[in-house]
């Protein structure tokens, strides 16, 4: 451990990625071997699902690595593209009207680039209020100017919500990467890694627990597996993982656990909310519907991050402001 | 093919994919490089670009749109874009008595090229396509060996409604149906209605 600490920041980060890719390699090989052995149709269906998740993991890890490698500009751009694709997917299913055209242009071509420019330049104060305050006021004004009173509130709410989740929420991921912490400069990758790890473990544990506990679902019309106990188990697992990962963060152990608890709980709730949204739009996975084309179902993947990242970012930032 | 033409082609298809996804669903036929006439519903100026971007590369170079001569040769850039990048077949909108308006299309088909046509003749945004014009029938009559592929283009009207200039990113699809043929002795109106219904049948069910 002491030898690890003696390494430079760059080397530590490189080691982190080496470990990540190594782990992913091992898992892939194990899955591949099992796939070769699988014969039954039931098993093979399970395997296709597993392979899909594995591919998502690979893509996620490579993206994480690339965003680190490419520095502030690259990571901002990369997440900007993700935001764009996620928002495109969201708007496709939101059934906007013709008179929303101008508002949508504002969302895609003004709000999104500006928000990411604010991240890239580390103007975190404006970054925090830009969408909740200014865009929130600008969208309905533009919408009213279009002169279509039909379902006015509903249409604005849809667009505003899409922007909040796909742009505002997701932009907190590169913001975490770029956050300068006193005495922790250049280690943003560890923070993002911490966030992804706690969010992912909360999700996995919740999934397992809901299968194992078989509690009565809280909202069966939205999600047949979501229950308070499973959700709490997921959040607690996130807290545990957070505490175990304390050595890569600037926090004390109870703080890491608490932040992990918050981020994990938010991430799984985010997924739950997305399920409600999907049910409303009438699809199981974002983009898997033949009518809506070969979107890759990106929203599915980023939803937990969209919800967990802002909470995580602000709790970390608030914590940093308390530091002498 | 010059570098500028290639770069322009790549840029156009990249932007089309970025904005619309330009996903092609080949439900009725595989994307083969056969000589075909694709006929589609027409809702937006972007329809042609969407079909073009959805086609695989080897089909793209042999598939040509129809362009109005007076508009698309008006400026140097428009002319260059339609001639070099899209290989458009130009038709005149003004009818002259001594010339068959379908003649350039017939020539292109004789040449072995595939065509994309919008038989409604104009853009419609009322949901259902308007009745088809008779050009499709005459081409089918003259070229029984060319496959007729119905295509439904979905969602494009949301990307760029009439009167707007900036497109909004929304996912679109082009669904390619099963080849159809002119039955022996089939009446013109019956055939055109059958073709229109084949296009409508490809419309994805709206949830």
Interface residues (C-beta under 8 A of the other chain):
Chain A: X84 X87 X88 X89 X91 X92 X96 X98 X101 X104 X105 X108 X109 X281 X282 X283 X287 X289 X290 X291 X292 X293 X294 X295
Chain B: X21 X23 X25 X154 X155 X158 X161 X164 X166 X168 X169 X170 X171 X172 X173 X204 X205 X206 X207
